[in-house]
Amino acid sequence: MSQPSGTWYDTLTSTPVLIATAVGVSFAAIFAASSSKTPQQVKEQVKEVKNGVVNAADAKGKAAQAGASIMSAPAADLAPPKDDPIPSSELSQYDGSDPSKPIYVAIKGRVFDVTNKPEMYGKGKGYNIFAGRDASKGLGMSSLDIKDAVPDYSSLNESQMNTLNQWESFFEKRYNVVGKVVP
């Protein structure tokens, strides 16, 4: 069944494929922690995608299966977005290292509260690199390298900008916007 372009289906299936290609088996480790599949099953799915063992349609399906457990449905109860100023120095305090504080991730200057996903953004977790900062460039590049976890995304190419915009759309539908990053 064909899905229209620009839908949640595209985001669900294309972003994991990009991540799987960029970080290989690390992808399996990230998703295995919250998946009903065994880590070995997830690793095998990612390995098949990475090594091109399956055709393109199957690759999207395998990656979607591997990531589906953490790719939560859009939230129905989001609060209206806030534009409270949050200095970047203050944002860094919300990196998941203090369990008494919320966890924030900023994308293109907008701060999202991802506290309800500590298994993804909490201390020592797969996407913690994005917590407590605006790491727009890294999200656009599908990079988990700290040197890429910076707010300046002006050097991203068209494909990477598309990825960043998909992440932003994903976050808008799932997490409350609690403010905007200011110097």
Backbone as CSV, one residue per row, in Angstrom:
resi,resn,N_x,N_y,N_z,CA_x,CA_y,CA_z,C_x,C_y,C_z
1,MET,0.845,-1.178,0.000,0.000,0.000,0.000,0.888,1.238,0.000
2,SER,0.638,2.121,-0.889,1.445,3.332,-1.022,0.967,4.402,-0.051
3,GLN,1.902,5.074,0.596,1.584,6.140,1.536,1.898,7.484,0.892
4,PRO,1.110,8.524,1.168,1.427,9.837,0.612,2.721,10.383,1.189
5,SER,3.411,11.169,0.396,4.676,11.757,0.828,4.442,12.820,1.897
6,GLY,5.399,12.959,2.828,5.319,13.989,3.848,4.465,13.608,5.039
7,THR,4.167,12.347,5.214,3.327,11.898,6.319,4.183,11.367,7.459
8,TRP,3.526,11.038,8.542,4.211,10.420,9.683,4.882,9.130,9.229
9,TYR,4.268,8.413,8.313,4.851,7.177,7.799,6.238,7.461,7.227
10,ASP,6.359,8.541,6.445,7.660,8.899,5.876,8.685,9.154,6.972
11,THR,8.281,9.898,7.980,9.200,10.200,9.078,9.603,8.921,9.800
12,LEU,8.634,8.069,10.083,8.908,6.828,10.808,9.842,5.934,10.023
13,THR,9.654,5.871,8.729,10.459,4.939,7.950,11.746,5.540,7.432
14,SER,11.787,6.826,7.158,13.018,7.386,6.595,14.039,7.743,7.666
15,THR,13.629,8.301,8.765,14.580,8.706,9.800,15.328,7.507,10.374
16,PRO,14.650,6.400,10.736,15.424,5.253,11.220,16.401,4.709,10.179
17,VAL,16.039,4.750,8.903,16.959,4.275,7.880,18.199,5.155,7.855
18,LEU,18.017,6.477,7.954,19.159,7.389,7.991,20.026,7.109,9.210
19,ILE,19.394,6.930,10.331,20.145,6.675,11.567,20.857,5.338,11.472
20,ALA,20.163,4.318,10.962,20.768,2.991,10.836,22.011,3.061,9.958
21,THR,21.933,3.809,8.887,23.070,3.951,7.996,24.204,4.699,8.695
22,ALA,23.856,5.753,9.439,24.870,6.602,10.068,25.551,5.938,11.252
23,VAL,24.801,5.227,12.062,25.386,4.711,13.290,25.327,3.206,13.430
24,GLY,24.864,2.520,12.403,24.915,1.065,12.366,24.320,0.384,13.574
25,VAL,25.095,-0.486,14.185,24.587,-1.309,15.272,24.217,-0.493,16.497
26,SER,24.770,0.711,16.645,24.365,1.571,17.758,22.867,1.810,17.719
27,PHE,22.336,1.874,16.510,20.892,2.023,16.313,20.160,0.880,17.020
28,ALA,20.654,-0.326,16.834,20.016,-1.486,17.455,20.062,-1.378,18.972
29,ALA,21.189,-0.951,19.500,21.321,-0.838,20.952,20.360,0.194,21.525
30,ILE,20.199,1.309,20.817,19.304,2.367,21.285,17.880,1.856,21.374
31,PHE,17.442,1.184,20.321,16.054,0.754,20.263,15.783,-0.537,21.022
32,ALA,16.792,-1.364,21.178,16.579,-2.639,21.851,16.140,-2.450,23.297
33,ALA,16.616,-1.401,23.937,16.291,-1.159,25.337,14.799,-0.983,25.566
34,SER,14.087,-0.445,24.593,12.664,-0.200,24.794,11.798,-1.044,23.861
35,SER,12.381,-2.013,23.194,11.654,-2.820,22.223,11.184,-4.123,22.853
36,SER,10.072,-4.639,22.330,9.604,-5.942,22.794,10.419,-7.045,22.137
37,LYS,11.187,-6.714,21.133,12.063,-7.671,20.473,13.336,-7.800,21.299
38,THR,13.992,-8.930,21.131,15.259,-9.106,21.826,16.302,-8.224,21.148
39,PRO,17.342,-7.852,21.888,18.396,-7.056,21.263,18.969,-7.740,20.015
40,GLN,19.079,-9.052,20.044,19.618,-9.769,18.890,18.701,-9.637,17.685
41,GLN,17.367,-9.702,17.889,16.422,-9.553,16.779,16.541,-8.155,16.169
42,VAL,16.641,-7.137,17.011,16.761,-5.768,16.513,18.082,-5.613,15.772
43,LYS,19.184,-6.156,16.334,20.481,-6.080,15.669,20.418,-6.712,14.285
44,GLU,19.760,-7.859,14.185,19.641,-8.533,12.897,18.866,-7.682,11.895
45,GLN,17.778,-7.041,12.350,17.006,-6.182,11.454,17.875,-5.036,10.945
46,VAL,18.605,-4.393,11.851,19.450,-3.265,11.468,20.583,-3.742,10.567
47,LYS,21.172,-4.897,10.881,22.251,-5.446,10.071,21.765,-5.699,8.644
48,GLU,20.561,-6.246,8.508,19.996,-6.490,7.177,19.834,-5.180,6.413
49,VAL,19.341,-4.143,7.100,19.157,-2.846,6.452,20.516,-2.278,6.051
50,LYS,21.458,-2.292,6.981,22.777,-1.696,6.746,23.530,-2.407,5.632
51,ASN,23.451,-3.719,5.588,24.206,-4.479,4.608,23.480,-4.651,3.277
52,GLY,22.295,-4.066,3.168,21.571,-4.136,1.909,21.058,-5.521,1.583
53,VAL,20.868,-6.379,2.604,20.387,-7.737,2.381,18.942,-7.730,1.910
54,VAL,18.197,-6.721,2.274,16.794,-6.647,1.900,16.614,-5.550,0.854
55,ASN,15.516,-5.626,0.099,15.283,-4.572,-0.891,14.852,-3.292,-0.190
56,ALA,14.739,-2.204,-0.938,14.460,-0.890,-0.345,13.167,-0.875,0.447
57,ALA,12.112,-1.484,-0.071,10.831,-1.491,0.643,10.955,-2.268,1.941
58,ASP,11.628,-3.407,1.891,11.820,-4.193,3.107,12.718,-3.466,4.099
59,ALA,13.706,-2.714,3.598,14.614,-1.971,4.475,13.833,-0.974,5.305
60,LYS,12.931,-0.230,4.675,12.113,0.721,5.414,11.272,-0.005,6.451
61,GLY,10.699,-1.125,6.056,9.866,-1.893,6.984,10.660,-2.425,8.164
62,LYS,11.849,-2.956,7.876,12.703,-3.482,8.954,13.096,-2.370,9.916
63,ALA,13.505,-1.223,9.375,13.893,-0.096,10.226,12.695,0.409,11.015
64,ALA,11.539,0.440,10.394,10.334,0.890,11.092,10.001,-0.061,12.229
65,GLN,10.129,-1.364,11.977,9.868,-2.340,13.037,10.858,-2.156,14.180
66,ALA,12.120,-1.957,13.849,13.150,-1.800,14.870,12.886,-0.581,15.733
67,GLY,12.393,0.501,15.132,12.200,1.736,15.858,10.792,2.008,16.326
68,ALA,9.832,1.191,15.926,8.424,1.498,16.195,8.101,1.627,17.681
69,SER,8.778,0.868,18.523,8.420,0.910,19.934,8.735,2.253,20.585
70,ILE,9.712,2.993,20.068,10.012,4.295,20.661,9.406,5.437,19.868
71,MET,8.955,5.149,18.673,8.337,6.172,17.847,6.872,6.288,18.250
72,SER,6.659,6.934,19.360,5.329,7.041,19.928,4.387,7.826,19.027
73,ALA,3.115,7.543,19.184,2.089,8.259,18.428,2.053,9.718,18.881
74,PRO,1.543,10.598,18.022,1.430,11.999,18.428,0.624,12.137,19.725
75,ALA,1.019,13.076,20.538,0.330,13.334,21.810,-0.935,14.142,21.548
76,ALA,-1.992,13.770,22.231,-3.270,14.471,22.061,-3.435,15.598,23.071
77,ASP,-2.625,15.614,24.100,-2.828,16.548,25.206,-1.691,17.560,25.373
78,LEU,-1.140,18.039,24.272,-0.049,19.011,24.375,-0.573,20.371,24.822
79,ALA,0.228,21.027,25.643,-0.091,22.389,26.082,0.218,23.365,24.954
80,PRO,-0.408,24.523,24.971,-0.058,25.533,23.956,1.438,25.853,24.060
81,PRO,2.103,26.041,22.916,3.542,26.335,22.946,3.840,27.619,23.709
82,LYS,4.934,27.595,24.465,5.392,28.781,25.198,6.596,29.355,24.469
83,ASP,6.833,30.639,24.669,8.033,31.241,24.099,8.863,31.929,25.177
84,ASP,8.786,31.372,26.393,9.581,31.898,27.494,11.069,31.825,27.128
85,PRO,11.807,32.903,27.373,13.243,32.870,27.060,13.995,31.941,28.024
86,ILE,14.831,31.092,27.457,15.660,30.179,28.255,17.101,30.368,27.785
87,PRO,17.940,30.987,28.627,19.347,31.168,28.243,20.023,29.811,28.022
88,SER,20.911,29.732,27.049,21.578,28.462,26.760,22.339,27.946,27.981
89,SER,22.851,28.851,28.810,23.548,28.421,30.027,22.581,27.739,31.000
90,GLU,21.338,28.192,31.019,20.323,27.563,31.868,19.844,26.251,31.244
91,LEU,19.707,26.226,29.925,19.257,25.024,29.218,20.155,23.840,29.549
92,SER,21.437,24.094,29.692,22.391,23.014,29.964,22.117,22.297,31.286
93,GLN,21.358,22.921,32.186,21.009,22.288,33.468,19.944,21.213,33.304
94,TYR,19.305,21.166,32.126,18.208,20.230,31.882,18.653,19.118,30.931
95,ASP,19.795,18.520,31.275,20.402,17.514,30.411,20.162,16.072,30.869
96,GLY,19.308,15.895,31.849,18.996,14.551,32.324,19.894,14.054,33.435
97,SER,20.880,14.835,33.845,21.786,14.382,34.901,21.192,14.560,36.300
98,ASP,20.208,15.443,36.443,19.538,15.671,37.726,18.097,15.172,37.611
99,PRO,17.794,14.035,38.260,16.448,13.457,38.122,15.323,14.346,38.667
100,SER,15.665,15.375,39.423,14.629,16.263,39.961,14.250,17.361,38.955
101,LYS,15.008,17.461,37.850,14.742,18.489,36.847,14.205,17.852,35.566
102,PRO,13.433,18.613,34.804,12.974,18.096,33.515,14.144,17.949,32.534
103,ILE,13.903,17.236,31.446,14.896,17.075,30.385,14.396,17.865,29.177
104,TYR,15.253,18.745,28.673,14.894,19.586,27.535,15.818,19.305,26.355
105,VAL,15.240,19.376,25.166,15.983,19.313,23.916,15.513,20.495,23.078
106,ALA,16.450,21.246,22.519,16.082,22.377,21.667,16.378,22.045,20.205
107,ILE,15.455,22.454,19.351,15.616,22.299,17.910,15.298,23.639,17.267
108,LYS,16.261,24.144,16.514,16.106,25.431,15.845,15.631,26.510,16.817
109,GLY,16.189,26.465,18.031,15.904,27.485,19.029,14.673,27.244,19.875
110,ARG,13.851,26.286,19.529,12.646,25.990,20.307,12.953,24.875,21.291
111,VAL,12.547,25.046,22.552,12.884,24.103,23.614,11.699,23.168,23.864
112,PHE,11.962,21.867,23.761,10.945,20.839,23.957,11.215,20.103,25.267
113,ASP,10.147,19.796,25.992,10.252,19.036,27.240,10.105,17.554,26.911
114,VAL,11.205,16.809,26.981,11.218,15.380,26.656,11.333,14.521,27.909
115,THR,10.969,15.098,29.043,11.095,14.416,30.325,10.409,13.055,30.329
116,ASN,9.316,12.912,29.572,8.582,11.645,29.587,9.289,10.548,28.791
117,LYS,10.466,10.813,28.263,11.245,9.803,27.547,12.659,9.685,28.121
118,PRO,12.785,9.438,29.446,14.131,9.337,30.024,14.912,8.145,29.468
119,GLU,14.210,7.134,28.963,14.892,5.980,28.386,15.596,6.341,27.076
120,MET,15.280,7.495,26.525,15.925,7.952,25.303,16.885,9.113,25.558
121,TYR,16.455,10.073,26.400,17.196,11.322,26.573,17.870,11.447,27.936
122,GLY,17.630,10.507,28.837,18.219,10.564,30.171,19.722,10.322,30.146
123,LYS,20.343,10.556,31.286,21.794,10.400,31.419,22.214,8.995,30.975
124,GLY,23.201,8.962,30.091,23.748,7.699,29.612,22.918,7.005,28.538
125,LYS,21.847,7.608,28.097,20.993,6.988,27.092,21.388,7.434,25.687
126,GLY,20.874,6.763,24.692,21.289,6.945,23.309,21.205,8.357,22.761
127,TYR,20.161,9.103,23.121,19.984,10.453,22.592,20.284,11.531,23.625
128,ASN,20.960,11.166,24.715,21.289,12.146,25.750,22.188,13.260,25.217
129,ILE,22.911,12.992,24.159,23.779,14.010,23.555,22.985,15.254,23.162
130,PHE,21.675,15.104,22.889,20.841,16.228,22.475,20.200,16.948,23.667
131,ALA,20.249,16.333,24.844,19.587,16.895,26.027,20.378,18.071,26.597
132,GLY,19.644,19.098,27.014,20.262,20.257,27.642,20.963,21.181,26.670
133,ARG,20.638,21.092,25.391,21.288,21.932,24.391,20.431,22.019,23.138
134,ASP,20.782,22.951,22.288,20.214,23.006,20.948,21.242,22.314,20.070
135,ALA,20.920,21.122,19.647,21.835,20.313,18.838,21.281,20.137,17.429
136,SER,20.706,21.191,16.897,20.039,21.124,15.596,20.923,20.524,14.501
137,LYS,22.169,20.945,14.435,23.051,20.436,13.383,23.198,18.923,13.482
138,GLY,23.420,18.416,14.681,23.567,16.978,14.868,22.315,16.203,14.488
139,LEU,21.148,16.753,14.824,19.902,16.092,14.435,19.771,16.058,12.917
140,GLY,20.084,17.156,12.268,20.002,17.202,10.810,20.962,16.243,10.140
141,MET,22.113,16.047,10.764,23.134,15.152,10.212,22.921,13.703,10.648
142,SER,21.965,13.468,11.540,21.778,12.144,12.147,23.075,11.697,12.809
143,SER,23.719,12.633,13.494,25.008,12.384,14.119,24.879,12.360,15.640
144,LEU,25.541,11.394,16.239,25.606,11.313,17.692,26.988,11.743,18.196
145,ASP,27.721,12.484,17.375,29.040,12.992,17.730,28.867,14.343,18.422
146,ILE,29.469,14.521,19.575,29.331,15.743,20.371,29.750,16.987,19.586
147,LYS,30.707,16.860,18.682,31.157,18.032,17.904,30.060,18.540,16.971
148,ASP,29.094,17.673,16.635,27.991,18.078,15.762,26.772,18.577,16.542
149,ALA,26.787,18.399,17.855,25.637,18.768,18.694,25.662,20.262,19.007
150,VAL,25.479,21.070,17.959,25.535,22.527,18.068,24.288,23.144,17.427
151,PRO,23.953,24.373,17.821,22.735,25.002,17.295,22.844,25.520,15.859
152,ASP,24.060,25.835,15.396,24.211,26.413,14.054,24.075,25.325,12.991
153,TYR,22.957,25.347,12.306,22.684,24.343,11.274,22.789,24.937,9.869
154,SER,23.415,26.099,9.743,23.499,26.789,8.449,24.306,26.020,7.403
155,SER,25.162,25.104,7.816,25.981,24.348,6.861,25.310,23.064,6.373
156,LEU,24.096,22.772,6.846,23.423,21.546,6.414,23.022,21.632,4.943
157,ASN,23.149,20.502,4.245,22.697,20.471,2.857,21.177,20.239,2.824
158,GLU,20.614,20.196,1.645,19.154,20.098,1.511,18.596,18.833,2.164
159,SER,19.262,17.732,1.965,18.807,16.472,2.559,18.853,16.529,4.087
160,GLN,19.935,17.082,4.617,20.080,17.198,6.068,19.050,18.167,6.645
161,MET,18.757,19.249,5.913,17.706,20.185,6.363,16.356,19.480,6.403
162,ASN,16.112,18.630,5.431,14.870,17.861,5.411,14.794,16.964,6.645
163,THR,15.904,16.327,6.980,15.952,15.473,8.173,15.703,16.302,9.434
164,LEU,16.347,17.455,9.528,16.150,18.339,10.692,14.688,18.760,10.788
165,ASN,14.098,19.119,9.673,12.685,19.524,9.674,11.771,18.372,10.074
166,GLN,12.127,17.151,9.676,11.347,15.985,10.097,11.437,15.788,11.612
167,TRP,12.643,15.960,12.159,12.793,15.854,13.609,11.967,16.928,14.313
168,GLU,12.024,18.143,13.799,11.268,19.229,14.404,9.771,18.914,14.377
169,SER,9.281,18.432,13.268,7.872,18.059,13.139,7.519,16.935,14.101
170,PHE,8.407,15.950,14.210,8.210,14.837,15.132,8.064,15.353,16.562
171,PHE,8.970,16.236,16.977,8.947,16.785,18.337,7.701,17.640,18.570
172,GLU,7.327,18.457,17.587,6.146,19.327,17.717,4.885,18.538,18.027
173,LYS,4.814,17.330,17.513,3.612,16.506,17.675,3.632,15.670,18.946
174,ARG,4.771,15.632,19.652,4.889,14.737,20.797,5.296,15.390,22.111
175,TYR,5.932,16.548,22.025,6.470,17.160,23.237,6.036,18.618,23.346
176,ASN,5.832,19.050,24.579,5.465,20.446,24.826,6.640,21.373,24.534
177,VAL,6.340,22.494,23.898,7.333,23.543,23.686,7.275,24.422,24.929
178,VAL,8.415,24.497,25.636,8.427,25.227,26.915,9.154,26.560,26.854
179,GLY,9.739,26.867,25.711,10.437,28.144,25.587,11.280,28.215,24.342
180,LYS,12.098,29.265,24.303,13.026,29.454,23.189,14.382,29.804,23.752
181,VAL,15.418,29.320,23.077,16.792,29.559,23.513,17.182,30.999,23.205
182,VAL,17.770,31.655,24.205,18.312,33.002,24.040,19.771,32.979,24.489
183,PRO,20.588,33.916,23.939,22.015,33.951,24.337,22.208,34.268,25.810
